[in-house]
């Protein structure tokens, strides 16, 4: 089986790995194909392969691995030559770790040597409000890992290779051409132009996806964009198993993070909505360095540190339920599908989930040769069912905090939540479940949390000014910034212009409507899926149900006493 490039070059496809120079090396491991009978491909069918995956990040490589394991001839192309770096926070949460285990990525010494994170500290204006432990839920690990993308992406790509997928480096996809019986991907490389004719195209080429643009006919909306930059630092102080999330009055709704990578190294970065980024600021790189210098919590950990390399950045596209994820013989996964949480920027977990969901639908469609939009739409329905509520809730919060003139109000929330969590272990546990993406923020969890949070807010209001209200000093004695003073991006106006306020209010209305729709839809389907969540790790690794959630108990079900302590020893 081979593919012919437009330049006339013939490249072997099945079971090999092509490097940037066109050389080949055999796959080291190929699992036996499961009981699926894909249609014949190649010259007999006029296709070069069953599936082309554009993009070799976690979503694309995982999708390629799963399709190849099912016995479908799969070609993955990427513009880069791996291993390659990628701008990211590098944090891989518990659910994502289980996905990686299912792909066979976690059983190496190199993987075990990556740094485990069990706690996350929240800071506002330099004061630590509390430390949140990653909860133990079902059979999932009670920790995450910080894995640089230089390693993580190469490991998942290697899993795709072992499964039998062909990986073509250094090949940029530029256009696609659709026909009733095929999709042709065109591109160029150092060797010249190339093309592949395939039965199915999976777009996994990131937030600036060429495939998504071709499918949707437009670029991502500005309100769905996030800017993020990060840098690595050496000789970082503080606990190696604790991540730090920091908020500041002068840069909110942006947030910045410190994720220890082990060995005294840490990934430090900042993210901000494009629509709220101060127009007077020079760039986000300068913002990161200024925040590091200004924030007491960061100075504590980075006081003796030195930056290793440069500050690098990239734009991200967050989830928008109004945009299609499928078309005729086309599917989008991961960042290309916008599967990034708009509130916290989490993407790796959703990338791996979407790869599994897409491969499940694609396997059936390839076997039956039903690759029309209606048949593939089952994948989009799965995404909506699994992530719709969480994403709708996140979009509402994000829309609210776009109004920077209410920053003093928004910055009360972390203090309120932390105050309640200190006195209510069940509340703290539930907050941890939702924040870390271990369970959906549905009616059983979300409304209970909302009620308790509202109650705590009333107590806070009655007892006086909040800890981080403007002009009020925290325990450190440092006064918080004035209400609308933006030390990073300039000084804000005292009030929103009427048109800007109208746009913001309309956006809040749309976000509320979307959340109500998602909650209503979930109410009608909850009885059928009681006790399950399709967003959890794949079946088979954790004694899980057919929906992929832990079979023991319902969402956010605690593990037996002692599991938390045992997990700390395991990750050590």
C-alpha positions as CSV (number, residue, x, y, z in Angstrom):
1,X,0.0,0.0,0.0
2,X,1.4,3.4,-0.9
3,X,0.5,7.0,-1.4
4,X,1.6,9.0,-4.4
5,X,2.5,12.7,-3.9
6,X,1.7,15.3,-6.4
7,X,5.3,15.4,-7.3
8,X,5.3,11.7,-8.2
9,X,7.1,10.5,-5.1
10,X,5.8,7.2,-3.7
11,X,5.9,6.9,0.1
12,X,5.0,3.6,1.9
13,X,2.0,4.1,4.2
14,X,1.1,1.0,6.2
15,X,3.0,0.3,9.4
16,X,5.9,2.6,9.0
17,X,7.3,5.9,10.3
18,X,8.5,8.6,7.9
19,X,11.0,11.1,9.2
20,X,11.5,14.5,7.8
21,X,14.0,13.3,5.1
22,X,11.6,10.6,3.8
23,X,13.5,7.7,5.4
24,X,11.5,4.9,7.0
25,X,11.9,2.8,10.1
26,X,9.5,-0.1,11.0
27,X,6.9,0.1,13.7
28,X,8.1,-1.5,16.9
29,X,4.8,-2.8,18.0
30,X,1.5,-3.4,16.3
31,X,-1.6,-4.7,18.2
32,X,-3.8,-7.2,16.5
33,X,-6.8,-5.6,14.8
34,X,-10.1,-5.9,16.6
35,X,-13.2,-7.4,15.2
36,X,-13.8,-4.6,12.7
37,X,-13.8,-5.2,9.0
38,X,-12.8,-1.9,7.3
39,X,-13.5,-1.6,3.5
40,X,-10.6,-2.3,1.1
41,X,-8.5,0.7,0.4
42,X,-5.7,1.6,-2.0
43,X,-5.8,1.3,-5.8
44,X,-8.9,-0.9,-5.6
45,X,-11.0,1.8,-4.0
46,X,-9.2,4.8,-5.3
47,X,-8.2,6.0,-1.8
48,X,-4.7,6.4,-0.4
49,X,-5.9,5.4,3.1
50,X,-8.9,5.2,5.3
51,X,-8.1,8.2,7.4
52,X,-5.8,11.2,7.3
53,X,-5.2,13.0,10.5
54,X,-3.8,16.5,10.2
55,X,-1.9,17.5,13.3
56,X,0.3,15.4,15.6
57,X,-0.6,16.9,19.0
58,X,-2.3,14.9,21.7
59,X,-5.7,14.9,20.0
60,X,-4.4,14.0,16.5
61,X,-1.9,11.4,17.7
62,X,-4.4,9.7,20.0
63,X,-7.0,9.6,17.3
64,X,-4.5,8.1,14.8
65,X,-3.5,5.5,17.4
66,X,-7.1,4.4,18.1
67,X,-8.0,4.3,14.4
68,X,-4.9,2.3,13.5
69,X,-5.5,-0.1,16.4
70,X,-9.0,-0.8,14.9
71,X,-7.3,-1.9,11.6
72,X,-7.8,1.2,9.5
73,X,-5.0,2.5,7.4
74,X,-4.2,5.8,9.0
75,X,-1.8,8.6,7.9
76,X,-0.9,11.4,10.3
77,X,0.8,14.5,8.8
78,X,2.2,17.5,10.7
79,X,4.1,20.6,9.6
80,X,6.7,20.1,12.4
81,X,9.4,17.5,12.7
82,X,9.0,15.7,16.1
83,X,10.0,16.0,18.8
84,X,8.9,19.6,18.9
85,X,8.0,22.1,21.6
86,X,4.5,23.6,22.1
87,X,3.4,26.5,24.3
88,X,1.2,25.1,27.1
89,X,0.9,25.0,30.8
90,X,2.1,21.3,30.7
91,X,-0.3,20.2,33.4
92,X,-2.0,16.8,32.7
93,X,-4.9,16.1,35.0
94,X,-6.2,12.8,36.5
95,X,-8.7,12.1,33.7
96,X,-6.1,12.8,31.0
97,X,-3.6,10.5,32.8
98,X,-6.1,7.7,32.6
99,X,-6.6,8.3,28.8
100,X,-2.8,8.1,28.4
101,X,-2.8,4.8,30.3
102,X,-5.3,3.4,27.9
103,X,-3.1,4.5,25.0
104,X,-0.1,2.6,26.6
105,X,1.9,5.8,27.2
106,X,2.4,5.6,31.0
107,X,4.3,2.4,31.4
108,X,7.8,3.8,31.0
109,X,10.5,5.0,33.4
110,X,10.6,8.3,31.7
111,X,6.9,8.8,32.2
112,X,7.1,7.8,35.9
113,X,9.9,10.3,36.3
114,X,7.6,13.3,35.4
115,X,6.6,15.5,38.3
116,X,3.4,14.7,40.2
117,X,1.2,17.5,41.5
118,X,-1.2,16.8,44.4
119,X,-2.1,20.3,45.6
120,X,-3.0,23.7,44.0
121,X,-2.7,27.0,45.9
122,X,-4.8,30.0,45.1
123,X,-3.4,33.5,45.6
124,X,-5.1,36.9,45.2
125,X,-2.9,40.0,45.2
126,X,0.0,38.0,46.7
127,X,-2.0,36.5,49.6
128,X,-2.5,32.8,49.7
129,X,-6.2,32.1,50.2
130,X,-5.9,28.3,50.5
131,X,-4.5,25.1,49.2
132,X,-6.8,22.7,47.3
133,X,-6.0,19.0,47.2
134,X,-6.8,17.2,44.0
135,X,-9.6,14.8,45.0
136,X,-9.6,11.1,44.8
137,X,-12.5,10.1,42.5
138,X,-13.3,6.5,41.7
139,X,-10.2,4.8,40.2
140,X,-8.6,7.9,38.9
141,X,-5.3,9.2,40.4
142,X,-5.5,11.8,43.0
143,X,-2.8,13.9,41.3
144,X,-1.8,15.3,38.0
145,X,1.6,15.5,36.3
146,X,3.5,18.3,34.7
147,X,4.8,16.9,31.4
148,X,6.5,19.3,28.9
149,X,4.9,19.0,25.5
150,X,8.3,18.2,24.0
151,X,8.0,14.9,25.7
152,X,4.2,14.3,25.9
153,X,3.4,14.8,22.3
154,X,6.3,12.6,21.2
155,X,5.2,9.8,23.5
156,X,1.6,9.8,22.1
157,X,2.9,10.0,18.6
158,X,5.1,7.0,19.3
159,X,1.9,5.2,20.5
160,X,0.3,6.0,17.1
161,X,3.3,4.6,15.3
162,X,3.3,1.4,17.4
163,X,-0.4,1.0,16.6
164,X,0.4,1.0,12.9
165,X,-0.3,4.6,11.8
166,X,2.1,6.2,9.3
167,X,3.5,9.5,10.6
168,X,4.7,12.0,8.0
169,X,6.8,14.9,9.4
170,X,7.5,18.3,7.9
171,X,4.3,18.3,5.7
172,X,2.1,21.3,6.0
173,X,-1.6,20.9,4.9
174,X,-2.8,24.0,3.0
175,X,-6.2,23.1,1.4
176,X,-8.7,20.4,1.2
177,X,-10.8,19.3,-1.7
178,X,-14.1,17.4,-1.1
179,X,-15.8,15.0,-3.4
180,X,-18.8,12.7,-2.9
181,X,-16.5,9.7,-2.2
182,X,-13.3,11.2,-0.8
183,X,-11.5,14.1,0.7
184,X,-8.2,15.2,-0.8
185,X,-5.7,17.0,1.4
186,X,-3.2,19.2,-0.4
187,X,0.0,20.6,1.1
188,X,3.7,21.2,0.7
189,X,7.0,20.1,2.2
190,X,10.7,20.5,1.7
191,X,10.4,17.8,-1.0
192,X,7.7,19.7,-2.8
193,X,3.9,19.6,-3.0
194,X,2.0,16.5,-1.9
195,X,-1.6,15.3,-1.6
196,X,-3.5,12.4,0.0
197,X,-6.9,11.1,-1.0
198,X,-8.7,9.7,2.0
199,X,-12.1,8.4,3.0
200,X,-12.1,10.4,6.2
201,X,-10.2,13.5,7.3
202,X,-9.6,14.3,11.0
203,X,-8.6,17.9,11.7
204,X,-6.4,18.1,14.7
205,X,-4.2,21.0,13.6
206,X,-4.7,23.4,16.6
207,X,-6.5,26.6,17.3
208,X,-5.6,28.1,13.9
209,X,-6.8,25.0,12.2
210,X,-6.9,25.0,8.4
211,X,-9.4,22.1,8.5
212,X,-11.7,24.0,10.8
213,X,-11.6,27.1,8.6
214,X,-12.4,25.0,5.6
215,X,-15.3,23.3,7.3
216,X,-16.8,26.4,8.9
217,X,-15.9,29.0,6.2
218,X,-14.6,31.5,8.8
219,X,-11.9,32.2,11.3
220,X,-12.7,31.8,15.1
221,X,-14.7,34.6,16.6
222,X,-12.6,37.1,18.6
223,X,-14.7,36.5,21.8
224,X,-13.6,32.9,21.7
225,X,-9.8,33.6,21.7
226,X,-7.3,33.5,24.6
227,X,-3.8,34.7,24.5
228,X,-1.2,32.8,26.6
229,X,2.5,32.9,27.1
230,X,4.9,30.8,29.2
231,X,8.5,30.4,30.1
232,X,10.5,27.8,32.0
233,X,12.4,28.7,35.1
234,X,15.2,26.9,36.9
235,X,16.1,26.9,40.6
236,X,12.5,27.4,41.6
237,X,11.7,27.4,45.4
238,X,8.6,26.0,47.3
239,X,7.0,22.6,47.3
240,X,7.6,20.5,44.2
241,X,4.1,18.9,44.4
242,X,2.2,22.2,44.6
243,X,1.0,24.3,41.7
244,X,0.1,27.9,42.1
245,X,-2.6,30.0,40.5
246,X,-2.4,33.7,41.0
247,X,-4.9,36.5,40.4
248,X,-4.2,40.2,40.7
249,X,-6.5,43.2,40.7
250,X,-4.3,45.0,38.2
251,X,-4.5,42.3,35.5
252,X,-7.7,40.4,36.2
253,X,-9.5,38.7,34.4
254,X,-6.1,37.4,33.3
255,X,-4.5,34.8,35.6
256,X,-1.0,33.4,35.9
257,X,0.3,30.0,37.0
258,X,3.4,28.2,38.3
259,X,3.5,24.5,37.6
260,X,6.6,22.7,39.0
261,X,8.1,20.3,36.5
262,X,10.5,18.7,39.0
263,X,14.2,19.1,39.5
264,X,13.8,22.8,40.5
265,X,12.2,23.7,37.2
266,X,8.7,25.2,36.6
267,X,6.4,26.3,33.8
268,X,5.3,29.8,34.5
269,X,2.8,31.6,32.4
270,X,-0.1,34.0,32.0
271,X,-3.4,33.8,30.1
272,X,-5.9,36.4,29.2
273,X,-9.0,36.8,27.0
274,X,-8.3,38.6,23.8
275,X,-11.3,40.8,24.3
276,X,-10.2,42.0,27.7
277,X,-6.5,42.4,27.0
278,X,-5.5,46.1,27.8
279,X,-5.0,47.9,24.5
280,X,-2.3,50.1,26.1
281,X,-0.1,47.2,27.2
282,X,2.8,46.5,24.9
283,X,2.6,42.7,24.9
284,X,1.7,39.7,27.0
285,X,5.4,38.8,27.5
286,X,6.0,42.0,29.3
287,X,2.9,41.5,31.3
288,X,4.2,38.1,32.6
289,X,7.5,39.5,33.6
290,X,5.9,42.5,35.4
291,X,3.5,40.2,37.2
292,X,6.3,38.0,38.4
293,X,8.1,41.0,39.8
294,X,5.0,42.5,41.4
295,X,3.4,39.5,43.0
296,X,4.6,38.4,46.4
297,X,3.6,34.8,45.9
298,X,5.6,34.6,42.7
299,X,8.6,36.4,44.2
300,X,8.6,33.8,47.0
301,X,9.0,30.9,44.6
302,X,11.0,32.7,41.9
303,X,13.2,35.0,43.9
304,X,16.3,32.9,43.3
305,X,15.2,31.5,39.9
306,X,16.5,32.2,36.4
307,X,14.6,31.9,33.2
308,X,15.6,29.1,30.9
309,X,15.1,30.2,27.3
310,X,12.5,32.7,26.0
311,X,8.9,33.7,26.8
312,X,6.9,32.0,24.1
313,X,3.2,32.6,23.3
314,X,0.3,31.4,21.2
315,X,-3.4,32.1,20.7
316,X,-6.0,29.6,21.8
317,X,-9.6,29.1,20.6
318,X,-12.1,28.2,23.3
319,X,-15.3,26.1,22.9
320,X,-18.3,27.5,21.0
321,X,-21.3,25.2,20.9
322,X,-22.7,27.0,17.9
323,X,-19.9,25.9,15.6
324,X,-19.9,22.5,13.8
325,X,-17.4,19.8,14.7
326,X,-18.3,17.6,11.7
327,X,-19.0,17.8,8.0
328,X,-19.1,15.4,5.0
329,X,-16.1,13.1,5.7
330,X,-14.6,15.6,8.1
331,X,-14.2,15.6,11.9
332,X,-12.5,18.1,14.3
333,X,-10.9,17.1,17.5
334,X,-8.9,18.9,20.3
335,X,-7.9,22.5,19.9
336,X,-9.1,22.5,16.2
337,X,-12.6,21.8,17.6
338,X,-12.2,24.6,20.1
339,X,-12.3,22.1,23.0
340,X,-10.5,24.4,25.4
341,X,-12.3,25.4,28.6
342,X,-12.7,29.2,28.4
343,X,-12.4,29.7,32.2
344,X,-9.1,27.8,32.9
345,X,-7.6,27.2,29.5
346,X,-7.6,23.4,30.0
347,X,-7.2,21.5,26.7
348,X,-5.2,18.3,27.0
349,X,-7.9,16.4,28.8
350,X,-10.5,17.4,26.3
351,X,-8.1,16.6,23.4
352,X,-7.7,13.1,24.6
353,X,-11.4,12.6,25.3
354,X,-12.4,13.9,21.9
355,X,-9.9,11.6,20.2
356,X,-11.5,8.6,21.8
357,X,-15.0,9.8,21.1
358,X,-14.2,10.7,17.4
359,X,-12.4,7.3,16.8
360,X,-15.4,5.4,18.2
361,X,-17.8,7.1,15.8
362,X,-15.3,7.1,12.9
363,X,-14.7,3.3,13.3
364,X,-18.4,2.5,12.9
365,X,-18.8,5.0,10.0
366,X,-15.7,3.7,8.2
367,X,-16.9,0.1,8.5
368,X,-20.3,0.9,7.2
369,X,-19.0,3.5,4.6
370,X,-21.5,6.0,6.0
371,X,-19.4,9.1,6.3
372,X,-22.0,11.8,5.7
373,X,-22.5,14.7,8.1
374,X,-25.6,13.0,9.7
375,X,-23.7,9.8,10.5
376,X,-20.7,11.7,12.0
377,X,-22.9,14.0,13.9
378,X,-23.1,11.4,16.7
379,X,-19.6,12.6,17.6
380,X,-20.8,16.2,18.0
381,X,-23.8,15.0,20.1
382,X,-21.4,13.1,22.3
383,X,-19.2,16.2,22.9
384,X,-22.3,18.3,23.7
385,X,-23.6,15.7,26.1
386,X,-20.3,15.2,27.9
387,X,-19.0,18.8,28.0
388,X,-22.0,21.0,27.3
389,X,-22.9,21.9,30.9
390,X,-19.3,22.5,32.0
391,X,-18.5,24.7,29.0
392,X,-21.7,26.6,29.3
393,X,-21.0,27.4,32.9
394,X,-17.5,28.4,32.1
395,X,-18.6,30.7,29.3
396,X,-21.1,32.4,31.6
397,X,-18.4,33.1,34.2
398,X,-16.0,34.3,31.5
399,X,-18.7,36.6,30.0
400,X,-19.4,38.1,33.5
401,X,-15.7,38.9,34.2
402,X,-15.2,40.5,30.8
403,X,-16.5,43.6,32.6
404,X,-13.3,44.8,34.2
405,X,-15.0,47.6,35.9
406,X,-16.5,45.1,38.3
407,X,-13.1,43.5,39.1
408,X,-13.5,44.3,42.9
409,X,-16.7,42.3,42.8
410,X,-15.3,39.3,40.9
411,X,-12.2,39.1,43.0
412,X,-14.4,38.6,46.1
413,X,-15.4,35.1,44.8
414,X,-12.1,33.3,45.4
415,X,-12.0,34.5,49.0
416,X,-15.6,33.5,49.6
417,X,-15.0,30.0,48.2
418,X,-11.8,29.6,50.1
419,X,-13.4,30.7,53.3
420,X,-16.2,28.2,53.0
421,X,-13.8,25.4,52.0
422,X,-11.8,25.9,55.2
423,X,-14.8,25.0,57.3
424,X,-16.7,22.6,55.1
425,X,-14.7,19.5,53.9
426,X,-17.6,18.3,51.7
427,X,-17.7,21.7,50.0
428,X,-14.0,21.7,49.5
429,X,-14.1,18.2,48.0
430,X,-16.8,19.2,45.6
431,X,-15.0,22.4,44.5
432,X,-11.9,20.3,43.9
433,X,-13.9,17.9,41.7
434,X,-15.3,20.6,39.6
435,X,-12.2,22.7,39.3
436,X,-10.0,19.8,38.3
437,X,-12.5,18.5,35.7
438,X,-13.1,15.2,37.5
439,X,-16.9,15.5,37.3
440,X,-19.3,17.9,35.5
441,X,-20.7,20.9,37.3
442,X,-24.2,19.5,37.0
443,X,-27.3,20.0,39.1
444,X,-26.2,17.6,41.8
445,X,-22.9,19.4,42.3
446,X,-23.2,22.8,40.7
447,X,-26.4,23.9,42.4
448,X,-25.3,22.7,45.8
449,X,-22.0,24.5,45.4
450,X,-23.9,27.6,44.2
451,X,-26.2,27.6,47.2
452,X,-23.4,27.2,49.7
453,X,-21.3,29.8,48.0
454,X,-24.2,32.3,48.0
455,X,-24.7,31.6,51.7
456,X,-21.1,32.2,52.4
457,X,-21.3,35.4,50.4
458,X,-24.2,36.7,52.5
459,X,-22.2,35.9,55.7
460,X,-19.2,37.8,54.2
461,X,-21.3,40.8,53.3
462,X,-22.9,40.9,56.8
463,X,-19.6,40.6,58.5
464,X,-18.0,43.5,56.7
465,X,-15.7,44.2,53.9
466,X,-14.1,41.2,52.2
467,X,-10.4,40.4,52.7
468,X,-9.5,41.6,49.3
469,X,-11.8,44.5,48.8
470,X,-10.1,47.7,47.5
471,X,-8.0,49.4,50.1
472,X,-8.3,46.6,52.7
473,X,-5.1,45.0,53.8
474,X,-4.6,41.2,53.9
475,X,-2.7,39.3,56.5
476,X,0.6,40.5,55.0
477,X,-0.4,44.1,55.5
478,X,-0.1,45.0,51.9
479,X,-3.1,47.1,50.7
480,X,-4.9,45.9,47.7
481,X,-4.8,48.1,44.6
482,X,-7.4,50.9,44.2
483,X,-10.7,49.8,42.5
484,X,-10.0,50.6,38.9
485,X,-6.3,51.1,38.8
486,X,-4.6,48.9,36.2
487,X,-0.9,49.0,37.0
488,X,-0.1,46.8,34.0
489,X,-2.4,48.1,31.2
490,X,-3.3,51.7,32.3
491,X,-6.1,53.2,34.3
492,X,-9.7,52.1,33.5
493,X,-12.5,54.5,33.1
494,X,-14.9,54.8,36.1
495,X,-17.8,53.4,34.1
496,X,-18.6,51.4,31.0
497,X,-19.8,53.3,28.0
498,X,-23.5,52.5,27.3
499,X,-22.8,50.6,24.1
500,X,-20.1,48.5,25.7
501,X,-22.3,47.8,28.7
502,X,-25.1,46.8,26.3
503,X,-22.9,44.4,24.5
504,X,-21.7,42.9,27.8
505,X,-25.2,42.5,29.1
506,X,-26.4,40.9,25.9
507,X,-23.5,38.5,26.1
508,X,-24.4,37.6,29.7
509,X,-28.0,37.0,28.5
510,X,-26.9,34.6,25.8
511,X,-24.6,32.8,28.2
512,X,-27.4,32.4,30.7
513,X,-29.7,31.1,28.0
514,X,-27.1,28.6,26.9
515,X,-26.5,27.3,30.4
516,X,-30.3,26.9,31.0
517,X,-30.6,25.0,27.8
518,X,-27.7,22.7,28.7
519,X,-29.2,22.1,32.2
520,X,-32.6,21.4,30.8
521,X,-31.3,19.0,28.2
522,X,-29.3,17.2,30.9
523,X,-32.3,16.9,33.1
524,X,-34.1,14.9,30.4
525,X,-31.1,12.6,29.8
526,X,-30.0,12.2,33.4
527,X,-32.2,9.2,34.3
528,X,-30.7,7.2,31.4
529,X,-27.1,8.1,32.4
530,X,-27.5,8.2,36.2
531,X,-24.2,7.8,37.9
532,X,-22.1,8.0,34.8
533,X,-20.1,10.7,33.0
534,X,-18.9,10.3,29.5
535,X,-16.0,12.7,30.0
536,X,-14.1,10.3,32.3
537,X,-11.4,8.0,31.4
538,X,-11.9,5.1,28.9
539,X,-13.5,1.8,29.9
540,X,-11.2,-1.1,30.7
541,X,-8.5,0.7,32.7
542,X,-10.4,1.7,35.8
543,X,-13.2,-0.9,36.0
544,X,-15.5,1.6,34.4
545,X,-18.9,1.6,32.8
546,X,-19.7,1.8,29.1
547,X,-19.9,5.5,29.4
548,X,-16.3,5.7,30.6
549,X,-16.9,6.9,34.2
550,X,-15.9,5.1,37.3
551,X,-18.4,2.3,38.0
552,X,-18.1,2.6,41.8
553,X,-20.5,5.2,43.0
554,X,-21.7,8.4,41.2
555,X,-19.9,11.5,40.1
556,X,-17.4,12.8,42.6
557,X,-17.7,9.6,44.6
558,X,-15.0,9.5,47.3
559,X,-12.6,6.6,47.4
560,X,-12.2,4.6,50.6
561,X,-10.4,6.2,53.4
562,X,-6.6,6.1,53.0
563,X,-6.6,6.1,49.2
564,X,-5.5,9.8,49.3
565,X,-2.5,8.9,51.4
566,X,-1.7,5.8,49.3
567,X,-1.9,7.8,46.1
568,X,0.7,10.2,47.5
569,X,3.1,7.3,48.0
570,X,2.3,5.9,44.5
571,X,3.1,9.1,42.7
572,X,6.4,9.6,44.7
